[in-house]
Amino acid sequence: MTTPTGCEAKRMRFTKMHGAGNDYVYVNGFSEQLPDELPSLARAVSDRRFGVGGDGLILILPSDTADVRMRMFNADGSEAEMCGNGIRCVVKYAYDHGLAPQPVVRVETLAGVLTAEAALHDGKVDRVRVDMGEPRLSPPQIPTTLGGEQVINTTIDVDGRSVEATCVSMGNPHCVVFVDSATDDLVLGLGPKLEKHAVFPEGVNVEFVEVLSPTEVRQRTWERGSGETWACGTGASAVCVAGVLTGRTERRILNHLIGGDLELEWSAGDGRVRMTGPAVEVFSGEWPS
Ligand SMILES: N[C@@H](CCC[C@H](N)C(=O)O)C(=O)O
């Protein structure tokens, strides 16, 4: 393929992967040359009509401190600190494609180095358990301008509507709203307003959660920078923490998301959250084709 100036356009191999339906375009930065302008690449490949289609772009890069480094960009081109479903896919890609020698993989992210353990099926990674680290609960860590030591069952005014929220950072910011029914009105109407609410200076991911029992919840997510997604791993981890903090759920839960289930545990012993779920490779191709 040639550009309007007659130059040969550089082609980049990508792999489409998903974790519980949260789908991203993955690029192996060990072998592929990446353009300088990553936010516009993220917007272009994520486009579901004119691009590959996905919730964003994830780069798998060499690291000085871990087996691999992950950088993740939302569909609007903004870069986020962490991605729970993404890190499971990074671990699968790294092991299956020989970038990491063992099924225990350390991944450098903007939220720190995290360790994940992969379960193999026919020699390939099937499910991944990630040590998501300790939740951060103080308002400056989230960050939010809401007051108090922690933001638990706190009322936020959204255009005159009172919303009760619990806020948790899993390296990226989350606002958990427990509801009787996670309707379109809430997810698609309230979600974008909370995402950009003035009390969240860096924006926020919003989880609408129905509690089915003390060990089971159903979640719909409005993600910062990507809109509604079919699953959110950092969000599911935040929900596990928020359920305990508000006395609604136990420390170990099963979370049903649109695209699949995630298992979560907030350990009473070391205070860390562990998330287990699937990682799937869908297809590979070249960009631009
Ligand atoms: N889907 C992800 C989270 C991706 C980043 C998020 N939209 C943000 O901007 O913080 C997950 O599985 O955790």
Ligand as a Chemical Component Dictionary entry (heavy atoms), coordinates in Angstrom:
data_LIG
# 
_chem_comp.id                   LIG 
_chem_comp.type                 NON-POLYMER 
_chem_comp.pdbx_formal_charge   0 
_chem_comp.three_letter_code    LIG 
# 
loop_
_chem_comp_atom.comp_id 
_chem_comp_atom.atom_id 
_chem_comp_atom.alt_atom_id 
_chem_comp_atom.type_symbol 
_chem_comp_atom.charge 
_chem_comp_atom.model_Cartn_x 
_chem_comp_atom.model_Cartn_y 
_chem_comp_atom.model_Cartn_z 
_chem_comp_atom.pdbx_ordinal 
LIG N1 N1 N 0 -11.530 -2.384 30.775 1  
LIG C1 C1 C 0 -10.488 -2.200 31.687 2  
LIG C2 C2 C 0 -10.210 -0.807 32.177 3  
LIG C3 C3 C 0 -9.673  0.078  31.046 4  
LIG C4 C4 C 0 -9.246  1.456  31.475 5  
LIG C5 C5 C 0 -10.359 2.358  31.913 6  
LIG N2 N2 N 0 -11.308 2.640  30.875 7  
LIG C6 C6 C 0 -9.767  3.666  32.469 8  
LIG O1 O1 O 0 -9.721  4.678  31.752 9  
LIG O2 O2 O 0 -9.349  3.667  33.627 10 
LIG C7 C7 C 0 -10.405 -3.271 32.748 11 
LIG O3 O3 O 0 -10.719 -4.424 32.417 12 
LIG O4 O4 O 0 -9.949  -3.024 33.857 13 
# 
loop_
_chem_comp_bond.comp_id 
_chem_comp_bond.atom_id_1 
_chem_comp_bond.atom_id_2 
_chem_comp_bond.value_order 
_chem_comp_bond.pdbx_ordinal 
LIG N1 C1 SING 1  
LIG C1 C2 SING 2  
LIG C1 C7 SING 3  
LIG C2 C3 SING 4  
LIG C3 C4 SING 5  
LIG C4 C5 SING 6  
LIG C5 N2 SING 7  
LIG C5 C6 SING 8  
LIG C6 O1 DOUB 9  
LIG C6 O2 SING 10 
LIG C7 O3 DOUB 11 
LIG C7 O4 SING 12 
# 
